[in-house]
Amino acid sequence: MQIEIQAENFELTSELEDYVKLHLGFDDSGAYDRVNNVLVRLSEVDDSHKNCLITVEIEGIATSVEVQNTEEDMNYAIDLAAKRARKTAILWMRRYGTQTA
């Protein structure tokens, strides 16, 4: 699985990048074997709101999972978006089984 982190009008520090990788949660347990690529886009909406958009590409599913969260705290936005992305990816993999695109 490839993980890419991008920042738009927001500074991507090494600490924040490490935080994303640690809290993304797509572990090696086997539950996420079909996840090919995860793209995390971090941005600043305004002075007080940060946005985290996560796009997950899953093998055998023609479309991708996208979840977005906007919060005052970037770490909180990452945590909530990552949790929803994991849950949605699992649901889609269960729903579409081993079908191919």
PDB file as gemmi writes it, atoms N, CA and C in Angstrom:
CRYST1    1.000    1.000    1.000  90.00  90.00  90.00 P 1                      
ATOM      1  N   MET A   1       0.846  -1.174   0.000  1.00  0.00           N  
ATOM      2  CA  MET A   1       0.000   0.000   0.000  1.00  0.00           C  
ATOM      3  C   MET A   1       0.892   1.238   0.000  1.00  0.00           C  
ATOM      4  N   GLN A   2       0.539   2.169  -0.848  1.00  0.00           N  
ATOM      5  CA  GLN A   2       1.260   3.434  -0.904  1.00  0.00           C  
ATOM      6  C   GLN A   2       0.457   4.501  -0.168  1.00  0.00           C  
ATOM      7  N   ILE A   3       1.163   5.311   0.604  1.00  0.00           N  
ATOM      8  CA  ILE A   3       0.537   6.429   1.309  1.00  0.00           C  
ATOM      9  C   ILE A   3       1.211   7.699   0.844  1.00  0.00           C  
ATOM     10  N   GLU A   4       0.407   8.639   0.367  1.00  0.00           N  
ATOM     11  CA  GLU A   4       0.913   9.937  -0.082  1.00  0.00           C  
ATOM     12  C   GLU A   4       0.233  11.025   0.746  1.00  0.00           C  
ATOM     13  N   ILE A   5       1.028  11.969   1.205  1.00  0.00           N  
ATOM     14  CA  ILE A   5       0.503  13.070   2.009  1.00  0.00           C  
ATOM     15  C   ILE A   5       0.824  14.381   1.297  1.00  0.00           C  
ATOM     16  N   GLN A   6      -0.192  15.190   1.084  1.00  0.00           N  
ATOM     17  CA  GLN A   6      -0.024  16.490   0.432  1.00  0.00           C  
ATOM     18  C   GLN A   6      -0.580  17.575   1.337  1.00  0.00           C  
ATOM     19  N   ALA A   7      -0.017  18.762   1.211  1.00  0.00           N  
ATOM     20  CA  ALA A   7      -0.515  19.913   1.964  1.00  0.00           C  
ATOM     21  C   ALA A   7      -0.762  21.064   1.000  1.00  0.00           C  
ATOM     22  N   GLU A   8      -1.909  21.708   1.155  1.00  0.00           N  
ATOM     23  CA  GLU A   8      -2.262  22.871   0.343  1.00  0.00           C  
ATOM     24  C   GLU A   8      -2.452  24.050   1.281  1.00  0.00           C  
ATOM     25  N   ASN A   9      -1.749  25.126   1.013  1.00  0.00           N  
ATOM     26  CA  ASN A   9      -1.770  26.342   1.852  1.00  0.00           C  
ATOM     27  C   ASN A   9      -1.691  25.998   3.340  1.00  0.00           C  
ATOM     28  N   PHE A  10      -0.861  25.002   3.627  1.00  0.00           N  
ATOM     29  CA  PHE A  10      -0.672  24.524   4.993  1.00  0.00           C  
ATOM     30  C   PHE A  10       0.705  23.883   5.056  1.00  0.00           C  
ATOM     31  N   GLU A  11       1.476  24.174   6.092  1.00  0.00           N  
ATOM     32  CA  GLU A  11       2.830  23.630   6.196  1.00  0.00           C  
ATOM     33  C   GLU A  11       2.797  22.184   6.684  1.00  0.00           C  
ATOM     34  N   LEU A  12       3.381  21.304   5.889  1.00  0.00           N  
ATOM     35  CA  LEU A  12       3.468  19.898   6.250  1.00  0.00           C  
ATOM     36  C   LEU A  12       4.805  19.666   6.946  1.00  0.00           C  
ATOM     37  N   THR A  13       4.783  19.641   8.265  1.00  0.00           N  
ATOM     38  CA  THR A  13       5.995  19.404   9.037  1.00  0.00           C  
ATOM     39  C   THR A  13       6.247  17.898   9.127  1.00  0.00           C  
ATOM     40  N   SER A  14       7.455  17.530   9.466  1.00  0.00           N  
ATOM     41  CA  SER A  14       7.772  16.110   9.616  1.00  0.00           C  
ATOM     42  C   SER A  14       6.971  15.503  10.772  1.00  0.00           C  
ATOM     43  N   GLU A  15       6.708  16.294  11.818  1.00  0.00           N  
ATOM     44  CA  GLU A  15       5.907  15.807  12.941  1.00  0.00           C  
ATOM     45  C   GLU A  15       4.476  15.504  12.495  1.00  0.00           C  
ATOM     46  N   LEU A  16       3.912  16.380  11.668  1.00  0.00           N  
ATOM     47  CA  LEU A  16       2.549  16.170  11.185  1.00  0.00           C  
ATOM     48  C   LEU A  16       2.503  14.972  10.235  1.00  0.00           C  
ATOM     49  N   GLU A  17       3.504  14.837   9.409  1.00  0.00           N  
ATOM     50  CA  GLU A  17       3.569  13.690   8.503  1.00  0.00           C  
ATOM     51  C   GLU A  17       3.650  12.383   9.302  1.00  0.00           C  
ATOM     52  N   ASP A  18       4.460  12.358  10.336  1.00  0.00           N  
ATOM     53  CA  ASP A  18       4.560  11.184  11.206  1.00  0.00           C  
ATOM     54  C   ASP A  18       3.226  10.907  11.898  1.00  0.00           C  
ATOM     55  N   TYR A  19       2.547  11.969  12.327  1.00  0.00           N  
ATOM     56  CA  TYR A  19       1.249  11.827  12.986  1.00  0.00           C  
ATOM     57  C   TYR A  19       0.248  11.169  12.038  1.00  0.00           C  
ATOM     58  N   VAL A  20       0.214  11.624  10.790  1.00  0.00           N  
ATOM     59  CA  VAL A  20      -0.709  11.052   9.806  1.00  0.00           C  
ATOM     60  C   VAL A  20      -0.415   9.568   9.628  1.00  0.00           C  
ATOM     61  N   LYS A  21       0.850   9.218   9.422  1.00  0.00           N  
ATOM     62  CA  LYS A  21       1.211   7.815   9.197  1.00  0.00           C  
ATOM     63  C   LYS A  21       0.867   6.947  10.396  1.00  0.00           C  
ATOM     64  N   LEU A  22       1.062   7.462  11.597  1.00  0.00           N  
ATOM     65  CA  LEU A  22       0.784   6.708  12.811  1.00  0.00           C  
ATOM     66  C   LEU A  22      -0.713   6.519  13.037  1.00  0.00           C  
ATOM     67  N   HIS A  23      -1.501   7.543  12.750  1.00  0.00           N  
ATOM     68  CA  HIS A  23      -2.930   7.519  13.072  1.00  0.00           C  
ATOM     69  C   HIS A  23      -3.831   7.130  11.901  1.00  0.00           C  
ATOM     70  N   LEU A  24      -3.253   6.931  10.721  1.00  0.00           N  
ATOM     71  CA  LEU A  24      -4.064   6.561   9.568  1.00  0.00           C  
ATOM     72  C   LEU A  24      -4.752   5.222   9.806  1.00  0.00           C  
ATOM     73  N   GLY A  25      -4.031   4.259  10.357  1.00  0.00           N  
ATOM     74  CA  GLY A  25      -4.643   3.022  10.817  1.00  0.00           C  
ATOM     75  C   GLY A  25      -4.857   1.928   9.795  1.00  0.00           C  
ATOM     76  N   PHE A  26      -4.342   2.069   8.588  1.00  0.00           N  
ATOM     77  CA  PHE A  26      -4.446   0.982   7.614  1.00  0.00           C  
ATOM     78  C   PHE A  26      -3.296   0.019   7.892  1.00  0.00           C  
ATOM     79  N   ASP A  27      -3.499  -0.848   8.881  1.00  0.00           N  
ATOM     80  CA  ASP A  27      -2.429  -1.709   9.375  1.00  0.00           C  
ATOM     81  C   ASP A  27      -2.204  -2.924   8.481  1.00  0.00           C  
ATOM     82  N   ASP A  28      -1.258  -3.753   8.873  1.00  0.00           N  
ATOM     83  CA  ASP A  28      -0.906  -4.948   8.115  1.00  0.00           C  
ATOM     84  C   ASP A  28      -1.616  -6.198   8.634  1.00  0.00           C  
ATOM     85  N   SER A  29      -2.761  -6.029   9.269  1.00  0.00           N  
ATOM     86  CA  SER A  29      -3.474  -7.161   9.863  1.00  0.00           C  
ATOM     87  C   SER A  29      -4.102  -8.073   8.812  1.00  0.00           C  
ATOM     88  N   GLY A  30      -4.162  -7.623   7.574  1.00  0.00           N  
ATOM     89  CA  GLY A  30      -4.804  -8.395   6.517  1.00  0.00           C  
ATOM     90  C   GLY A  30      -6.171  -7.846   6.150  1.00  0.00           C  
ATOM     91  N   ALA A  31      -6.754  -7.048   7.018  1.00  0.00           N  
ATOM     92  CA  ALA A  31      -8.077  -6.482   6.754  1.00  0.00           C  
ATOM     93  C   ALA A  31      -8.052  -5.497   5.591  1.00  0.00           C  
ATOM     94  N   TYR A  32      -6.893  -4.906   5.354  1.00  0.00           N  
ATOM     95  CA  TYR A  32      -6.796  -3.862   4.318  1.00  0.00           C  
ATOM     96  C   TYR A  32      -5.903  -4.294   3.151  1.00  0.00           C  
ATOM     97  N   ASP A  33      -5.817  -5.601   2.905  1.00  0.00           N  
ATOM     98  CA  ASP A  33      -4.948  -6.119   1.842  1.00  0.00           C  
ATOM     99  C   ASP A  33      -5.278  -5.559   0.461  1.00  0.00           C  
ATOM    100  N   ARG A  34      -6.537  -5.237   0.223  1.00  0.00           N  
ATOM    101  CA  ARG A  34      -6.949  -4.751  -1.102  1.00  0.00           C  
ATOM    102  C   ARG A  34      -6.800  -3.242  -1.257  1.00  0.00           C  
ATOM    103  N   VAL A  35      -6.365  -2.550  -0.219  1.00  0.00           N  
ATOM    104  CA  VAL A  35      -6.137  -1.111  -0.325  1.00  0.00           C  
ATOM    105  C   VAL A  35      -4.810  -0.895  -1.059  1.00  0.00           C  
ATOM    106  N   ASN A  36      -4.889  -0.238  -2.216  1.00  0.00           N  
ATOM    107  CA  ASN A  36      -3.700  -0.006  -3.037  1.00  0.00           C  
ATOM    108  C   ASN A  36      -3.010   1.307  -2.714  1.00  0.00           C  
ATOM    109  N   ASN A  37      -3.795   2.348  -2.540  1.00  0.00           N  
ATOM    110  CA  ASN A  37      -3.240   3.689  -2.424  1.00  0.00           C  
ATOM    111  C   ASN A  37      -4.107   4.524  -1.479  1.00  0.00           C  
ATOM    112  N   VAL A  38      -3.435   5.306  -0.640  1.00  0.00           N  
ATOM    113  CA  VAL A  38      -4.134   6.230   0.251  1.00  0.00           C  
ATOM    114  C   VAL A  38      -3.522   7.607   0.042  1.00  0.00           C  
ATOM    115  N   LEU A  39      -4.346   8.570  -0.303  1.00  0.00           N  
ATOM    116  CA  LEU A  39      -3.906   9.948  -0.492  1.00  0.00           C  
ATOM    117  C   LEU A  39      -4.538  10.807   0.596  1.00  0.00           C  
ATOM    118  N   VAL A  40      -3.700  11.504   1.348  1.00  0.00           N  
ATOM    119  CA  VAL A  40      -4.169  12.385   2.416  1.00  0.00           C  
ATOM    120  C   VAL A  40      -3.836  13.814   2.009  1.00  0.00           C  
ATOM    121  N   ARG A  41      -4.876  14.660   1.912  1.00  0.00           N  
ATOM    122  CA  ARG A  41      -4.678  16.072   1.576  1.00  0.00           C  
ATOM    123  C   ARG A  41      -5.062  16.916   2.781  1.00  0.00           C  
ATOM    124  N   LEU A  42      -4.105  17.689   3.253  1.00  0.00           N  
ATOM    125  CA  LEU A  42      -4.325  18.571   4.394  1.00  0.00           C  
ATOM    126  C   LEU A  42      -4.348  20.005   3.898  1.00  0.00           C  
ATOM    127  N   SER A  43      -5.286  20.798   4.396  1.00  0.00           N  
ATOM    128  CA  SER A  43      -5.360  22.192   3.977  1.00  0.00           C  
ATOM    129  C   SER A  43      -5.947  23.043   5.088  1.00  0.00           C  
ATOM    130  N   GLU A  44      -5.741  24.325   4.943  1.00  0.00           N  
ATOM    131  CA  GLU A  44      -6.300  25.285   5.886  1.00  0.00           C  
ATOM    132  C   GLU A  44      -7.458  25.989   5.197  1.00  0.00           C  
ATOM    133  N   VAL A  45      -8.654  25.865   5.768  1.00  0.00           N  
ATOM    134  CA  VAL A  45      -9.853  26.463   5.187  1.00  0.00           C  
ATOM    135  C   VAL A  45      -9.866  27.959   5.465  1.00  0.00           C  
ATOM    136  N   ASP A  46      -9.659  28.295   6.720  1.00  0.00           N  
ATOM    137  CA  ASP A  46      -9.530  29.690   7.131  1.00  0.00           C  
ATOM    138  C   ASP A  46      -8.634  29.710   8.366  1.00  0.00           C  
ATOM    139  N   ASP A  47      -8.546  30.840   9.033  1.00  0.00           N  
ATOM    140  CA  ASP A  47      -7.634  30.956  10.174  1.00  0.00           C  
ATOM    141  C   ASP A  47      -7.927  29.972  11.298  1.00  0.00           C  
ATOM    142  N   SER A  48      -9.157  29.517  11.399  1.00  0.00           N  
ATOM    143  CA  SER A  48      -9.502  28.671  12.539  1.00  0.00           C  
ATOM    144  C   SER A  48      -9.952  27.251  12.166  1.00  0.00           C  
ATOM    145  N   HIS A  49      -9.974  26.906  10.877  1.00  0.00           N  
ATOM    146  CA  HIS A  49     -10.437  25.576  10.485  1.00  0.00           C  
ATOM    147  C   HIS A  49      -9.441  24.893   9.553  1.00  0.00           C  
ATOM    148  N   LYS A  50      -9.174  23.629   9.868  1.00  0.00           N  
ATOM    149  CA  LYS A  50      -8.270  22.806   9.075  1.00  0.00           C  
ATOM    150  C   LYS A  50      -9.079  21.678   8.453  1.00  0.00           C  
ATOM    151  N   ASN A  51      -8.651  21.232   7.271  1.00  0.00           N  
ATOM    152  CA  ASN A  51      -9.378  20.220   6.529  1.00  0.00           C  
ATOM    153  C   ASN A  51      -8.473  19.020   6.230  1.00  0.00           C  
ATOM    154  N   CYS A  52      -9.037  17.828   6.362  1.00  0.00           N  
ATOM    155  CA  CYS A  52      -8.342  16.599   6.006  1.00  0.00           C  
ATOM    156  C   CYS A  52      -9.233  15.821   5.047  1.00  0.00           C  
ATOM    157  N   LEU A  53      -8.739  15.575   3.840  1.00  0.00           N  
ATOM    158  CA  LEU A  53      -9.445  14.790   2.832  1.00  0.00           C  
ATOM    159  C   LEU A  53      -8.628  13.536   2.578  1.00  0.00           C  
ATOM    160  N   ILE A  54      -9.253  12.370   2.729  1.00  0.00           N  
ATOM    161  CA  ILE A  54      -8.562  11.102   2.516  1.00  0.00           C  
ATOM    162  C   ILE A  54      -9.239  10.364   1.371  1.00  0.00           C  
ATOM    163  N   THR A  55      -8.442   9.960   0.381  1.00  0.00           N  
ATOM    164  CA  THR A  55      -8.923   9.188  -0.756  1.00  0.00           C  
ATOM    165  C   THR A  55      -8.268   7.814  -0.702  1.00  0.00           C  
ATOM    166  N   VAL A  56      -9.093   6.779  -0.751  1.00  0.00           N  
ATOM    167  CA  VAL A  56      -8.604   5.404  -0.654  1.00  0.00           C  
ATOM    168  C   VAL A  56      -8.967   4.666  -1.932  1.00  0.00           C  
ATOM    169  N   GLU A  57      -7.962   4.097  -2.604  1.00  0.00           N  
ATOM    170  CA  GLU A  57      -8.199   3.280  -3.792  1.00  0.00           C  
ATOM    171  C   GLU A  57      -8.110   1.817  -3.394  1.00  0.00           C  
ATOM    172  N   ILE A  58      -9.147   1.053  -3.771  1.00  0.00           N  
ATOM    173  CA  ILE A  58      -9.251  -0.343  -3.389  1.00  0.00           C  
ATOM    174  C   ILE A  58      -9.232  -1.218  -4.645  1.00  0.00           C  
ATOM    175  N   GLU A  59      -8.406  -2.230  -4.613  1.00  0.00           N  
ATOM    176  CA  GLU A  59      -8.302  -3.161  -5.727  1.00  0.00           C  
ATOM    177  C   GLU A  59      -9.662  -3.795  -6.014  1.00  0.00           C  
ATOM    178  N   GLY A  60     -10.065  -3.770  -7.287  1.00  0.00           N  
ATOM    179  CA  GLY A  60     -11.307  -4.396  -7.689  1.00  0.00           C  
ATOM    180  C   GLY A  60     -12.530  -3.510  -7.609  1.00  0.00           C  
ATOM    181  N   ILE A  61     -12.365  -2.285  -7.148  1.00  0.00           N  
ATOM    182  CA  ILE A  61     -13.488  -1.346  -7.061  1.00  0.00           C  
ATOM    183  C   ILE A  61     -13.157  -0.157  -7.953  1.00  0.00           C  
ATOM    184  N   ALA A  62     -14.035   0.112  -8.907  1.00  0.00           N  
ATOM    185  CA  ALA A  62     -13.752   1.113  -9.937  1.00  0.00           C  
ATOM    186  C   ALA A  62     -13.667   2.537  -9.402  1.00  0.00           C  
ATOM    187  N   THR A  63     -14.346   2.823  -8.339  1.00  0.00           N  
ATOM    188  CA  THR A  63     -14.322   4.166  -7.774  1.00  0.00           C  
ATOM    189  C   THR A  63     -13.510   4.161  -6.488  1.00  0.00           C  
ATOM    190  N   SER A  64     -13.218   5.334  -5.961  1.00  0.00           N  
ATOM    191  CA  SER A  64     -12.425   5.400  -4.727  1.00  0.00           C  
ATOM    192  C   SER A  64     -13.284   5.912  -3.571  1.00  0.00           C  
ATOM    193  N   VAL A  65     -12.869   5.584  -2.377  1.00  0.00           N  
ATOM    194  CA  VAL A  65     -13.519   6.047  -1.152  1.00  0.00           C  
ATOM    195  C   VAL A  65     -12.944   7.414  -0.824  1.00  0.00           C  
ATOM    196  N   GLU A  66     -13.804   8.393  -0.587  1.00  0.00           N  
ATOM    197  CA  GLU A  66     -13.342   9.721  -0.173  1.00  0.00           C  
ATOM    198  C   GLU A  66     -14.083  10.152   1.073  1.00  0.00           C  
ATOM    199  N   VAL A  67     -13.322  10.577   2.065  1.00  0.00           N  
ATOM    200  CA  VAL A  67     -13.916  11.135   3.272  1.00  0.00           C  
ATOM    201  C   VAL A  67     -13.194  12.428   3.609  1.00  0.00           C  
ATOM    202  N   GLN A  68     -13.932  13.341   4.189  1.00  0.00           N  
ATOM    203  CA  GLN A  68     -13.387  14.661   4.482  1.00  0.00           C  
ATOM    204  C   GLN A  68     -13.879  15.112   5.852  1.00  0.00           C  
ATOM    205  N   ASN A  69     -12.991  15.769   6.573  1.00  0.00           N  
ATOM    206  CA  ASN A  69     -13.366  16.314   7.865  1.00  0.00           C  
ATOM    207  C   ASN A  69     -12.716  17.675   8.043  1.00  0.00           C  
ATOM    208  N   THR A  70     -13.483  18.618   8.561  1.00  0.00           N  
ATOM    209  CA  THR A  70     -12.987  19.960   8.840  1.00  0.00           C  
ATOM    210  C   THR A  70     -13.192  20.245  10.317  1.00  0.00           C  
ATOM    211  N   GLU A  71     -12.115  20.607  10.981  1.00  0.00           N  
ATOM    212  CA  GLU A  71     -12.148  20.867  12.418  1.00  0.00           C  
ATOM    213  C   GLU A  71     -11.239  22.043  12.735  1.00  0.00           C  
ATOM    214  N   GLU A  72     -11.309  22.526  13.955  1.00  0.00           N  
ATOM    215  CA  GLU A  72     -10.417  23.597  14.394  1.00  0.00           C  
ATOM    216  C   GLU A  72      -8.995  23.073  14.603  1.00  0.00           C  
ATOM    217  N   ASP A  73      -8.874  21.810  14.980  1.00  0.00           N  
ATOM    218  CA  ASP A  73      -7.578  21.195  15.244  1.00  0.00           C  
ATOM    219  C   ASP A  73      -7.258  20.190  14.134  1.00  0.00           C  
ATOM    220  N   MET A  74      -6.096  20.333  13.499  1.00  0.00           N  
ATOM    221  CA  MET A  74      -5.734  19.453  12.386  1.00  0.00           C  
ATOM    222  C   MET A  74      -5.620  18.002  12.836  1.00  0.00           C  
ATOM    223  N   ASN A  75      -5.034  17.748  13.984  1.00  0.00           N  
ATOM    224  CA  ASN A  75      -4.899  16.368  14.454  1.00  0.00           C  
ATOM    225  C   ASN A  75      -6.260  15.708  14.644  1.00  0.00           C  
ATOM    226  N   TYR A  76      -7.209  16.456  15.168  1.00  0.00           N  
ATOM    227  CA  TYR A  76      -8.561  15.929  15.351  1.00  0.00           C  
ATOM    228  C   TYR A  76      -9.218  15.654  13.996  1.00  0.00           C  
ATOM    229  N   ALA A  77      -9.034  16.542  13.041  1.00  0.00           N  
ATOM    230  CA  ALA A  77      -9.574  16.340  11.694  1.00  0.00           C  
ATOM    231  C   ALA A  77      -8.987  15.079  11.069  1.00  0.00           C  
ATOM    232  N   ILE A  78      -7.683  14.864  11.256  1.00  0.00           N  
ATOM    233  CA  ILE A  78      -7.022  13.662  10.731  1.00  0.00           C  
ATOM    234  C   ILE A  78      -7.599  12.412  11.389  1.00  0.00           C  
ATOM    235  N   ASP A  79      -7.724  12.433  12.710  1.00  0.00           N  
ATOM    236  CA  ASP A  79      -8.236  11.272  13.444  1.00  0.00           C  
ATOM    237  C   ASP A  79      -9.636  10.882  12.976  1.00  0.00           C  
ATOM    238  N   LEU A  80     -10.532  11.863  12.872  1.00  0.00           N  
ATOM    239  CA  LEU A  80     -11.912  11.578  12.476  1.00  0.00           C  
ATOM    240  C   LEU A  80     -12.002  11.100  11.030  1.00  0.00           C  
ATOM    241  N   ALA A  81     -11.270  11.760  10.133  1.00  0.00           N  
ATOM    242  CA  ALA A  81     -11.294  11.360   8.725  1.00  0.00           C  
ATOM    243  C   ALA A  81     -10.703   9.963   8.552  1.00  0.00           C  
ATOM    244  N   ALA A  82      -9.616   9.655   9.259  1.00  0.00           N  
ATOM    245  CA  ALA A  82      -8.981   8.336   9.158  1.00  0.00           C  
ATOM    246  C   ALA A  82      -9.921   7.240   9.648  1.00  0.00           C  
ATOM    247  N   LYS A  83     -10.600   7.491  10.742  1.00  0.00           N  
ATOM    248  CA  LYS A  83     -11.534   6.500  11.286  1.00  0.00           C  
ATOM    249  C   LYS A  83     -12.655   6.212  10.290  1.00  0.00           C  
ATOM    250  N   ARG A  84     -13.214   7.270   9.708  1.00  0.00           N  
ATOM    251  CA  ARG A  84     -14.293   7.099   8.723  1.00  0.00           C  
ATOM    252  C   ARG A  84     -13.782   6.421   7.458  1.00  0.00           C  
ATOM    253  N   ALA A  85     -12.545   6.739   7.037  1.00  0.00           N  
ATOM    254  CA  ALA A  85     -11.971   6.133   5.833  1.00  0.00           C  
ATOM    255  C   ALA A  85     -11.783   4.628   6.035  1.00  0.00           C  
ATOM    256  N   ARG A  86     -11.279   4.233   7.202  1.00  0.00           N  
ATOM    257  CA  ARG A  86     -11.093   2.808   7.488  1.00  0.00           C  
ATOM    258  C   ARG A  86     -12.432   2.069   7.487  1.00  0.00           C  
ATOM    259  N   LYS A  87     -13.421   2.628   8.174  1.00  0.00           N  
ATOM    260  CA  LYS A  87     -14.740   1.985   8.250  1.00  0.00           C  
ATOM    261  C   LYS A  87     -15.376   1.873   6.867  1.00  0.00           C  
ATOM    262  N   THR A  88     -15.298   2.937   6.089  1.00  0.00           N  
ATOM    263  CA  THR A  88     -15.902   2.930   4.758  1.00  0.00           C  
ATOM    264  C   THR A  88     -15.186   1.952   3.837  1.00  0.00           C  
ATOM    265  N   ALA A  89     -13.863   1.896   3.907  1.00  0.00           N  
ATOM    266  CA  ALA A  89     -13.100   0.953   3.084  1.00  0.00           C  
ATOM    267  C   ALA A  89     -13.499  -0.486   3.404  1.00  0.00           C  
ATOM    268  N   ILE A  90     -13.615  -0.804   4.683  1.00  0.00           N  
ATOM    269  CA  ILE A  90     -14.027  -2.158   5.088  1.00  0.00           C  
ATOM    270  C   ILE A  90     -15.429  -2.474   4.553  1.00  0.00           C  
ATOM    271  N   LEU A  91     -16.354  -1.518   4.677  1.00  0.00           N  
ATOM    272  CA  LEU A  91     -17.715  -1.723   4.169  1.00  0.00           C  
ATOM    273  C   LEU A  91     -17.720  -1.991   2.671  1.00  0.00           C  
ATOM    274  N   TRP A  92     -16.960  -1.198   1.934  1.00  0.00           N  
ATOM    275  CA  TRP A  92     -16.920  -1.363   0.487  1.00  0.00           C  
ATOM    276  C   TRP A  92     -16.298  -2.696   0.107  1.00  0.00           C  
ATOM    277  N   MET A  93     -15.232  -3.099   0.804  1.00  0.00           N  
ATOM    278  CA  MET A  93     -14.593  -4.384   0.480  1.00  0.00           C  
ATOM    279  C   MET A  93     -15.540  -5.539   0.781  1.00  0.00           C  
ATOM    280  N   ARG A  94     -16.314  -5.432   1.850  1.00  0.00           N  
ATOM    281  CA  ARG A  94     -17.308  -6.475   2.163  1.00  0.00           C  
ATOM    282  C   ARG A  94     -18.428  -6.487   1.127  1.00  0.00           C  
ATOM    283  N   ARG A  95     -18.890  -5.297   0.778  1.00  0.00           N  
ATOM    284  CA  ARG A  95     -20.018  -5.194  -0.157  1.00  0.00           C  
ATOM    285  C   ARG A  95     -19.655  -5.708  -1.540  1.00  0.00           C  
ATOM    286  N   TYR A  96     -18.474  -5.358  -2.024  1.00  0.00           N  
ATOM    287  CA  TYR A  96     -18.104  -5.711  -3.391  1.00  0.00           C  
ATOM    288  C   TYR A  96     -17.232  -6.958  -3.456  1.00  0.00           C  
ATOM    289  N   GLY A  97     -16.928  -7.558  -2.327  1.00  0.00           N  
ATOM    290  CA  GLY A  97     -16.208  -8.832  -2.281  1.00  0.00           C  
ATOM    291  C   GLY A  97     -14.990  -8.862  -3.176  1.00  0.00           C  
ATOM    292  N   THR A  98     -14.893  -9.879  -3.997  1.00  0.00           N  
ATOM    293  CA  THR A  98     -13.728 -10.029  -4.864  1.00  0.00           C  
ATOM    294  C   THR A  98     -14.047  -9.645  -6.304  1.00  0.00           C  
ATOM    295  N   GLN A  99     -15.075  -8.851  -6.512  1.00  0.00           N  
ATOM    296  CA  GLN A  99     -15.405  -8.396  -7.858  1.00  0.00           C  
ATOM    297  C   GLN A  99     -14.252  -7.569  -8.395  1.00  0.00           C  
ATOM    298  N   THR A 100     -14.069  -7.590  -9.687  1.00  0.00           N  
ATOM    299  CA  THR A 100     -13.022  -6.772 -10.297  1.00  0.00           C  
ATOM    300  C   THR A 100     -13.653  -5.649 -11.096  1.00  0.00           C  
ATOM    301  N   ALA A 101     -12.889  -4.593 -11.268  1.00  0.00           N  
ATOM    302  CA  ALA A 101     -13.389  -3.406 -11.966  1.00  0.00           C  
ATOM    303  C   ALA A 101     -13.552  -3.679 -13.445  1.00  0.00           C  
TER     304      ALA A 101                                                      
END                                                                             
